[in-house]
Each structure stands twice: as structure tokens, then as C-alpha cells.
Amino acid sequence: MQFDSAEDAENLYTQYSKQVGFNIRKNSTKIVNAIIRRRQYICSREDFRKND
């Protein structure tokens, strides 16, 4: 999906997650030339990555 702004994307995913009964958080972001190319949202209850 493509959005006009990062805020638009976050608002959509936040509204959807609340409708289905969970909260989200940002997991990772890829930035190229000062432009957000990819941002991953996951369930806020999902475990954080563990360092080896």
C-alpha cells in the first residue's frame, strides 16, 4: 500500500487494529534518501527481538 504520509498510514493501521481488538507498534523502518520506503507495524504484544 502507498500513502501520502507516514501519519496517514499509521492512522489507518491504528484504527484497524482497534476495530479488531489489539494495539500496534512500529517494528522496523527502512529509510532511503531521507524518504521512508518501508515501515513495519506489528501487534504490540509480540515479543521484541532477542540479541544473540
PQR file with spaces between the fields and no chain letter, atoms N, CA, C, O and H, PARSE charges and radii, in Angstrom:
ATOM       1  N    MET     1       0.835   -1.174    0.000 -0.4000 1.5000
ATOM       2  CA   MET     1       0.000    0.000    0.000 -0.0000 2.0000
ATOM       3  C    MET     1       0.875    1.231    0.000  0.5500 1.7000
ATOM       4  O    MET     1       1.987    1.215    0.529 -0.5500 1.4000
ATOM       5  N    GLN     2       0.379    2.287   -0.588 -0.4000 1.5000
ATOM       6  CA   GLN     2       1.105    3.542   -0.618 -0.0000 2.0000
ATOM       7  C    GLN     2       0.244    4.624    0.007  0.5500 1.7000
ATOM       8  O    GLN     2      -0.966    4.665   -0.217 -0.5500 1.4000
ATOM       9  H    GLN     2      -0.524    2.300   -1.018  0.4000 1.0000
ATOM      10  N    PHE     3       0.858    5.499    0.790 -0.4000 1.5000
ATOM      11  CA   PHE     3       0.143    6.559    1.491 -0.0000 2.0000
ATOM      12  C    PHE     3       0.795    7.896    1.191  0.5500 1.7000
ATOM      13  O    PHE     3       1.960    7.962    0.800 -0.5500 1.4000
ATOM      14  H    PHE     3       1.841    5.466    0.972  0.4000 1.0000
ATOM      15  N    ASP     4       0.023    8.964    1.381 -0.4000 1.5000
ATOM      16  CA   ASP     4       0.558   10.306    1.161 -0.0000 2.0000
ATOM      17  C    ASP     4       1.535   10.715    2.256  0.5500 1.7000
ATOM      18  O    ASP     4       2.431   11.524    2.014 -0.5500 1.4000
ATOM      19  H    ASP     4      -0.923    8.910    1.699  0.4000 1.0000
ATOM      20  N    SER     5       1.373   10.168    3.447 -0.4000 1.5000
ATOM      21  CA   SER     5       2.283   10.491    4.549 -0.0000 2.0000
ATOM      22  C    SER     5       2.375    9.308    5.507  0.5500 1.7000
ATOM      23  O    SER     5       1.521    8.421    5.514 -0.5500 1.4000
ATOM      24  H    SER     5       0.645    9.511    3.644  0.4000 1.0000
ATOM      25  N    ALA     6       3.423    9.319    6.306 -0.4000 1.5000
ATOM      26  CA   ALA     6       3.597    8.270    7.314 -0.0000 2.0000
ATOM      27  C    ALA     6       2.475    8.330    8.338  0.5500 1.7000
ATOM      28  O    ALA     6       2.045    7.299    8.855 -0.5500 1.4000
ATOM      29  H    ALA     6       4.117   10.039    6.301  0.4000 1.0000
ATOM      30  N    GLU     7       2.003    9.529    8.631 -0.4000 1.5000
ATOM      31  CA   GLU     7       0.911    9.690    9.595 -0.0000 2.0000
ATOM      32  C    GLU     7      -0.384    9.061    9.083  0.5500 1.7000
ATOM      33  O    GLU     7      -1.130    8.461    9.857 -0.5500 1.4000
ATOM      34  H    GLU     7       2.352   10.367    8.211  0.4000 1.0000
ATOM      35  N    ASP     8      -0.656    9.196    7.776 -0.4000 1.5000
ATOM      36  CA   ASP     8      -1.850    8.577    7.191 -0.0000 2.0000
ATOM      37  C    ASP     8      -1.806    7.055    7.349  0.5500 1.7000
ATOM      38  O    ASP     8      -2.808    6.431    7.699 -0.5500 1.4000
ATOM      39  H    ASP     8      -0.050    9.684    7.147  0.4000 1.0000
ATOM      40  N    ALA     9      -0.656    6.476    7.093 -0.4000 1.5000
ATOM      41  CA   ALA     9      -0.504    5.024    7.218 -0.0000 2.0000
ATOM      42  C    ALA     9      -0.690    4.584    8.660  0.5500 1.7000
ATOM      43  O    ALA     9      -1.400    3.617    8.936 -0.5500 1.4000
ATOM      44  H    ALA     9       0.158    6.983    6.809  0.4000 1.0000
ATOM      45  N    GLU    10      -0.055    5.291    9.569 -0.4000 1.5000
ATOM      46  CA   GLU    10      -0.160    4.918   10.980 -0.0000 2.0000
ATOM      47  C    GLU    10      -1.594    5.049   11.477  0.5500 1.7000
ATOM      48  O    GLU    10      -2.065    4.205   12.239 -0.5500 1.4000
ATOM      49  H    GLU    10       0.522    6.076    9.345  0.4000 1.0000
ATOM      50  N    ASN    11      -2.289    6.094   11.053 -0.4000 1.5000
ATOM      51  CA   ASN    11      -3.691    6.273   11.451 -0.0000 2.0000
ATOM      52  C    ASN    11      -4.559    5.124   10.958  0.5500 1.7000
ATOM      53  O    ASN    11      -5.392    4.612   11.706 -0.5500 1.4000
ATOM      54  H    ASN    11      -1.906    6.779   10.434  0.4000 1.0000
ATOM      55  N    LEU    12      -4.372    4.712    9.707 -0.4000 1.5000
ATOM      56  CA   LEU    12      -5.164    3.614    9.153 -0.0000 2.0000
ATOM      57  C    LEU    12      -4.934    2.326    9.940  0.5500 1.7000
ATOM      58  O    LEU    12      -5.891    1.662   10.337 -0.5500 1.4000
ATOM      59  H    LEU    12      -3.695    5.127    9.100  0.4000 1.0000
ATOM      60  N    TYR    13      -3.671    1.972   10.166 -0.4000 1.5000
ATOM      61  CA   TYR    13      -3.368    0.732   10.879 -0.0000 2.0000
ATOM      62  C    TYR    13      -3.809    0.788   12.334  0.5500 1.7000
ATOM      63  O    TYR    13      -4.241   -0.222   12.889 -0.5500 1.4000
ATOM      64  H    TYR    13      -2.893    2.512    9.844  0.4000 1.0000
ATOM      65  N    THR    14      -3.707    1.951   12.954 -0.4000 1.5000
ATOM      66  CA   THR    14      -4.160    2.099   14.341 -0.0000 2.0000
ATOM      67  C    THR    14      -5.665    1.911   14.440  0.5500 1.7000
ATOM      68  O    THR    14      -6.147    1.205   15.326 -0.5500 1.4000
ATOM      69  H    THR    14      -3.356    2.772   12.503  0.4000 1.0000
ATOM      70  N    GLN    15      -6.413    2.540   13.533 -0.4000 1.5000
ATOM      71  CA   GLN    15      -7.875    2.395   13.538 -0.0000 2.0000
ATOM      72  C    GLN    15      -8.273    0.944   13.293  0.5500 1.7000
ATOM      73  O    GLN    15      -9.144    0.415   13.984 -0.5500 1.4000
ATOM      74  H    GLN    15      -6.022    3.113   12.814  0.4000 1.0000
ATOM      75  N    TYR    16      -7.642    0.301   12.317 -0.4000 1.5000
ATOM      76  CA   TYR    16      -7.967   -1.094   12.018 -0.0000 2.0000
ATOM      77  C    TYR    16      -7.679   -1.996   13.215  0.5500 1.7000
ATOM      78  O    TYR    16      -8.504   -2.832   13.581 -0.5500 1.4000
ATOM      79  H    TYR    16      -6.935    0.731   11.756  0.4000 1.0000
ATOM      80  N    SER    17      -6.511   -1.823   13.818 -0.4000 1.5000
ATOM      81  CA   SER    17      -6.145   -2.705   14.926 -0.0000 2.0000
ATOM      82  C    SER    17      -7.102   -2.555   16.102  0.5500 1.7000
ATOM      83  O    SER    17      -7.421   -3.538   16.770 -0.5500 1.4000
ATOM      84  H    SER    17      -5.841   -1.143   13.520  0.4000 1.0000
ATOM      85  N    LYS    18      -7.556   -1.352   16.357 -0.4000 1.5000
ATOM      86  CA   LYS    18      -8.514   -1.140   17.444 -0.0000 2.0000
ATOM      87  C    LYS    18      -9.858   -1.798   17.132  0.5500 1.7000
ATOM      88  O    LYS    18     -10.521   -2.317   18.030 -0.5500 1.4000
ATOM      89  H    LYS    18      -7.297   -0.553   15.814  0.4000 1.0000
ATOM      90  N    GLN    19     -10.260   -1.776   15.855 -0.4000 1.5000
ATOM      91  CA   GLN    19     -11.526   -2.405   15.457 -0.0000 2.0000
ATOM      92  C    GLN    19     -11.498   -3.907   15.700  0.5500 1.7000
ATOM      93  O    GLN    19     -12.509   -4.493   16.088 -0.5500 1.4000
ATOM      94  H    GLN    19      -9.721   -1.354   15.126  0.4000 1.0000
ATOM      95  N    VAL    20     -10.350   -4.530   15.475 -0.4000 1.5000
ATOM      96  CA   VAL    20     -10.267   -5.983   15.622 -0.0000 2.0000
ATOM      97  C    VAL    20      -9.733   -6.417   16.983  0.5500 1.7000
ATOM      98  O    VAL    20      -9.646   -7.615   17.255 -0.5500 1.4000
ATOM      99  H    VAL    20      -9.529   -4.054   15.160  0.4000 1.0000
ATOM     100  N    GLY    21      -9.372   -5.455   17.846 -0.4000 1.5000
ATOM     101  CA   GLY    21      -9.089   -5.782   19.233 -0.0000 2.0000
ATOM     102  C    GLY    21      -7.645   -5.894   19.672  0.5500 1.7000
ATOM     103  O    GLY    21      -7.362   -6.625   20.621 -0.5500 1.4000
ATOM     104  H    GLY    21      -9.443   -4.483   17.625  0.4000 1.0000
ATOM     105  N    PHE    22      -6.726   -5.210   19.031 -0.4000 1.5000
ATOM     106  CA   PHE    22      -5.344   -5.204   19.509 -0.0000 2.0000
ATOM     107  C    PHE    22      -4.698   -3.860   19.206  0.5500 1.7000
ATOM     108  O    PHE    22      -5.248   -3.054   18.456 -0.5500 1.4000
ATOM     109  H    PHE    22      -6.956   -4.616   18.260  0.4000 1.0000
ATOM     110  N    ASN    23      -3.536   -3.624   19.789 -0.4000 1.5000
ATOM     111  CA   ASN    23      -2.772   -2.409   19.537 -0.0000 2.0000
ATOM     112  C    ASN    23      -1.550   -2.747   18.707  0.5500 1.7000
ATOM     113  O    ASN    23      -1.104   -3.894   18.684 -0.5500 1.4000
ATOM     114  H    ASN    23      -3.089   -4.279   20.399  0.4000 1.0000
ATOM     115  N    ILE    24      -1.007   -1.743   18.022 -0.4000 1.5000
ATOM     116  CA   ILE    24       0.169   -1.954   17.190 -0.0000 2.0000
ATOM     117  C    ILE    24       1.337   -1.125   17.701  0.5500 1.7000
ATOM     118  O    ILE    24       1.185   -0.197   18.497 -0.5500 1.4000
ATOM     119  H    ILE    24      -1.369   -0.811   18.042  0.4000 1.0000
ATOM     120  N    ARG    25       2.520   -1.508   17.201 -0.4000 1.5000
ATOM     121  CA   ARG    25       3.715   -0.701   17.425 -0.0000 2.0000
ATOM     122  C    ARG    25       4.595   -0.821   16.185  0.5500 1.7000
ATOM     123  O    ARG    25       4.461   -1.766   15.407 -0.5500 1.4000
ATOM     124  H    ARG    25       2.644   -2.261   16.555  0.4000 1.0000
ATOM     125  N    LYS    26       5.487    0.134   16.009 -0.4000 1.5000
ATOM     126  CA   LYS    26       6.417    0.092   14.887 -0.0000 2.0000
ATOM     127  C    LYS    26       7.499   -0.923   15.198  0.5500 1.7000
ATOM     128  O    LYS    26       8.028   -0.958   16.309 -0.5500 1.4000
ATOM     129  H    LYS    26       5.596    0.902   16.641  0.4000 1.0000
ATOM     130  N    ASN    27       7.829   -1.754   14.211 -0.4000 1.5000
ATOM     131  CA   ASN    27       8.867   -2.759   14.400 -0.0000 2.0000
ATOM     132  C    ASN    27      10.150   -2.356   13.689  0.5500 1.7000
ATOM     133  O    ASN    27      11.226   -2.392   14.285 -0.5500 1.4000
ATOM     134  H    ASN    27       7.400   -1.726   13.308  0.4000 1.0000
ATOM     135  N    SER    28      10.045   -1.975   12.431 -0.4000 1.5000
ATOM     136  CA   SER    28      11.239   -1.584   11.690 -0.0000 2.0000
ATOM     137  C    SER    28      10.865   -0.565   10.627  0.5500 1.7000
ATOM     138  O    SER    28       9.717   -0.488   10.188 -0.5500 1.4000
ATOM     139  H    SER    28       9.170   -1.946   11.947  0.4000 1.0000
ATOM     140  N    THR    29      11.854    0.209   10.225 -0.4000 1.5000
ATOM     141  CA   THR    29      11.653    1.241    9.214 -0.0000 2.0000
ATOM     142  C    THR    29      12.856    1.241    8.288  0.5500 1.7000
ATOM     143  O    THR    29      13.996    1.150    8.742 -0.5500 1.4000
ATOM     144  H    THR    29      12.786    0.147   10.581  0.4000 1.0000
ATOM     145  N    LYS    30      12.601    1.343    6.987 -0.4000 1.5000
ATOM     146  CA   LYS    30      13.683    1.470    6.013 -0.0000 2.0000
ATOM     147  C    LYS    30      13.592    2.860    5.405  0.5500 1.7000
ATOM     148  O    LYS    30      12.564    3.231    4.839 -0.5500 1.4000
ATOM     149  H    LYS    30      11.675    1.417    6.619  0.4000 1.0000
ATOM     150  N    ILE    31      14.675    3.632    5.525 -0.4000 1.5000
ATOM     151  CA   ILE    31      14.712    4.996    5.007 -0.0000 2.0000
ATOM     152  C    ILE    31      15.801    5.073    3.948  0.5500 1.7000
ATOM     153  O    ILE    31      16.942    4.676    4.188 -0.5500 1.4000
ATOM     154  H    ILE    31      15.510    3.331    5.985  0.4000 1.0000
ATOM     155  N    VAL    32      15.441    5.589    2.767 -0.4000 1.5000
ATOM     156  CA   VAL    32      16.389    5.763    1.675 -0.0000 2.0000
ATOM     157  C    VAL    32      16.298    7.206    1.209  0.5500 1.7000
ATOM     158  O    VAL    32      15.215    7.688    0.875 -0.5500 1.4000
ATOM     159  H    VAL    32      14.515    5.911    2.572  0.4000 1.0000
ATOM     160  N    ASN    33      17.423    7.892    1.186 -0.4000 1.5000
ATOM     161  CA   ASN    33      17.468    9.298    0.763 -0.0000 2.0000
ATOM     162  C    ASN    33      16.456   10.146    1.520  0.5500 1.7000
ATOM     163  O    ASN    33      15.750   10.957    0.920 -0.5500 1.4000
ATOM     164  H    ASN    33      18.302    7.501    1.458  0.4000 1.0000
ATOM     165  N    ALA    34      16.384    9.966    2.815 -0.4000 1.5000
ATOM     166  CA   ALA    34      15.506   10.732    3.720 -0.0000 2.0000
ATOM     167  C    ALA    34      14.018   10.504    3.459  0.5500 1.7000
ATOM     168  O    ALA    34      13.186   11.305    3.888 -0.5500 1.4000
ATOM     169  H    ALA    34      16.957    9.307    3.302  0.4000 1.0000
ATOM     170  N    ILE    35      13.674    9.420    2.759 -0.4000 1.5000
ATOM     171  CA   ILE    35      12.277    9.075    2.485 -0.0000 2.0000
ATOM     172  C    ILE    35      11.995    7.704    3.092  0.5500 1.7000
ATOM     173  O    ILE    35      12.758    6.759    2.893 -0.5500 1.4000
ATOM     174  H    ILE    35      14.349    8.770    2.411  0.4000 1.0000
ATOM     175  N    ILE    36      10.897    7.608    3.830 -0.4000 1.5000
ATOM     176  CA   ILE    36      10.511    6.313    4.394 -0.0000 2.0000
ATOM     177  C    ILE    36      10.033    5.425    3.252  0.5500 1.7000
ATOM     178  O    ILE    36       9.053    5.741    2.578 -0.5500 1.4000
ATOM     179  H    ILE    36      10.278    8.377    3.991  0.4000 1.0000
ATOM     180  N    ARG    37      10.723    4.323    3.042 -0.4000 1.5000
ATOM     181  CA   ARG    37      10.367    3.385    1.971 -0.0000 2.0000
ATOM     182  C    ARG    37       9.531    2.228    2.488  0.5500 1.7000
ATOM     183  O    ARG    37       8.700    1.678    1.764 -0.5500 1.4000
ATOM     184  H    ARG    37      11.520    4.066    3.590  0.4000 1.0000
ATOM     185  N    ARG    38       9.755    1.859    3.750 -0.4000 1.5000
ATOM     186  CA   ARG    38       9.006    0.741    4.328 -0.0000 2.0000
ATOM     187  C    ARG    38       8.959    0.931    5.835  0.5500 1.7000
ATOM     188  O    ARG    38       9.954    1.287    6.468 -0.5500 1.4000
ATOM     189  H    ARG    38      10.430    2.305    4.338  0.4000 1.0000
ATOM     190  N    ARG    39       7.789    0.686    6.391 -0.4000 1.5000
ATOM     191  CA   ARG    39       7.651    0.691    7.848 -0.0000 2.0000
ATOM     192  C    ARG    39       6.786   -0.500    8.209  0.5500 1.7000
ATOM     193  O    ARG    39       5.720   -0.700    7.626 -0.5500 1.4000
ATOM     194  H    ARG    39       6.982    0.397    5.877  0.4000 1.0000
ATOM     195  N    GLN    40       7.236   -1.280    9.155 -0.4000 1.5000
ATOM     196  CA   GLN    40       6.514   -2.483    9.556 -0.0000 2.0000
ATOM     197  C    GLN    40       5.838   -2.241   10.896  0.5500 1.7000
ATOM     198  O    GLN    40       6.470   -1.812   11.862 -0.5500 1.4000
ATOM     199  H    GLN    40       8.102   -1.117    9.629  0.4000 1.0000
ATOM     200  N    TYR    41       4.536   -2.527   10.936 -0.4000 1.5000
ATOM     201  CA   TYR    41       3.762   -2.450   12.171 -0.0000 2.0000
ATOM     202  C    TYR    41       3.441   -3.869   12.611  0.5500 1.7000
ATOM     203  O    TYR    41       3.108   -4.724   11.791 -0.5500 1.4000
ATOM     204  H    TYR    41       4.023   -2.876   10.152  0.4000 1.0000
ATOM     205  N    ILE    42       3.543   -4.112   13.915 -0.4000 1.5000
ATOM     206  CA   ILE    42       3.233   -5.434   14.448 -0.0000 2.0000
ATOM     207  C    ILE    42       2.355   -5.287   15.683  0.5500 1.7000
ATOM     208  O    ILE    42       2.218   -4.193   16.232 -0.5500 1.4000
ATOM     209  H    ILE    42       3.813   -3.417   14.581  0.4000 1.0000
ATOM     210  N    CYS    43       1.766   -6.391   16.113 -0.4000 1.5000
ATOM     211  CA   CYS    43       0.972   -6.403   17.335 -0.0000 2.0000
ATOM     212  C    CYS    43       1.860   -5.991   18.501  0.5500 1.7000
ATOM     213  O    CYS    43       2.993   -6.458   18.616 -0.5500 1.4000
ATOM     214  H    CYS    43       1.878   -7.279   15.667  0.4000 1.0000
ATOM     215  N    SER    44       1.356   -5.126   19.358 -0.4000 1.5000
ATOM     216  CA   SER    44       2.169   -4.621   20.467 -0.0000 2.0000
ATOM     217  C    SER    44       2.535   -5.701   21.478  0.5500 1.7000
ATOM     218  O    SER    44       3.449   -5.507   22.279 -0.5500 1.4000
ATOM     219  H    SER    44       0.435   -4.746   19.264  0.4000 1.0000
ATOM     220  N    ARG    45       1.848   -6.817   21.455 -0.4000 1.5000
ATOM     221  CA   ARG    45       2.166   -7.908   22.387 -0.0000 2.0000
ATOM     222  C    ARG    45       3.199   -8.881   21.835  0.5500 1.7000
ATOM     223  O    ARG    45       3.648   -9.776   22.551 -0.5500 1.4000
ATOM     224  H    ARG    45       1.106   -6.974   20.804  0.4000 1.0000
ATOM     225  N    GLU    46       3.576   -8.719   20.589 -0.4000 1.5000
ATOM     226  CA   GLU    46       4.599   -9.585   20.013 -0.0000 2.0000
ATOM     227  C    GLU    46       5.929   -9.301   20.709  0.5500 1.7000
ATOM     228  O    GLU    46       6.247   -8.154   21.023 -0.5500 1.4000
ATOM     229  H    GLU    46       3.211   -7.992   20.007  0.4000 1.0000
ATOM     230  N    ASP    47       6.702  -10.364   20.945 -0.4000 1.5000
ATOM     231  CA   ASP    47       7.983  -10.216   21.640 -0.0000 2.0000
ATOM     232  C    ASP    47       8.957   -9.366   20.838  0.5500 1.7000
ATOM     233  O    ASP    47       8.903   -9.314   19.609 -0.5500 1.4000
ATOM     234  H    ASP    47       6.444  -11.296   20.690  0.4000 1.0000
ATOM     235  N    PHE    48       9.844   -8.707   21.560 -0.4000 1.5000
ATOM     236  CA   PHE    48      10.930   -7.983   20.924 -0.0000 2.0000
ATOM     237  C    PHE    48      11.970   -8.987   20.465  0.5500 1.7000
ATOM     238  O    PHE    48      12.052  -10.094   20.997 -0.5500 1.4000
ATOM     239  H    PHE    48       9.889   -8.749   22.558  0.4000 1.0000
ATOM     240  N    ARG    49      12.769   -8.596   19.470 -0.4000 1.5000
ATOM     241  CA   ARG    49      13.844   -9.472   19.032 -0.0000 2.0000
ATOM     242  C    ARG    49      14.856   -9.629   20.153  0.5500 1.7000
ATOM     243  O    ARG    49      15.145   -8.683   20.886 -0.5500 1.4000
ATOM     244  H    ARG    49      12.702   -7.697   19.038  0.4000 1.0000
ATOM     245  N    LYS    50      15.379  -10.809   20.272 -0.4000 1.5000
ATOM     246  CA   LYS    50      16.388  -11.070   21.294 -0.0000 2.0000
ATOM     247  C    LYS    50      17.765  -11.033   20.650  0.5500 1.7000
ATOM     248  O    LYS    50      17.973  -11.607   19.581 -0.5500 1.4000
ATOM     249  H    LYS    50      15.145  -11.577   19.676  0.4000 1.0000
ATOM     250  N    ASN    51      18.699  -10.361   21.298 -0.4000 1.5000
ATOM     251  CA   ASN    51      20.074  -10.320   20.804 -0.0000 2.0000
ATOM     252  C    ASN    51      20.780  -11.610   21.173  0.5500 1.7000
ATOM     253  O    ASN    51      20.603  -12.136   22.272 -0.5500 1.4000
ATOM     254  H    ASN    51      18.530   -9.895   22.166  0.4000 1.0000
ATOM     255  N    ASP    52      21.586  -12.120   20.240 -0.4000 1.5000
ATOM     256  CA   ASP    52      22.346  -13.356   20.499 -0.0000 2.0000
ATOM     257  C    ASP    52      23.579  -13.067   21.313  0.5500 1.7000
ATOM     258  O    ASP    52      24.339  -13.983   21.627 -0.5500 1.4000
ATOM     259  H    ASP    52      21.729  -11.694   19.347  0.4000 1.0000
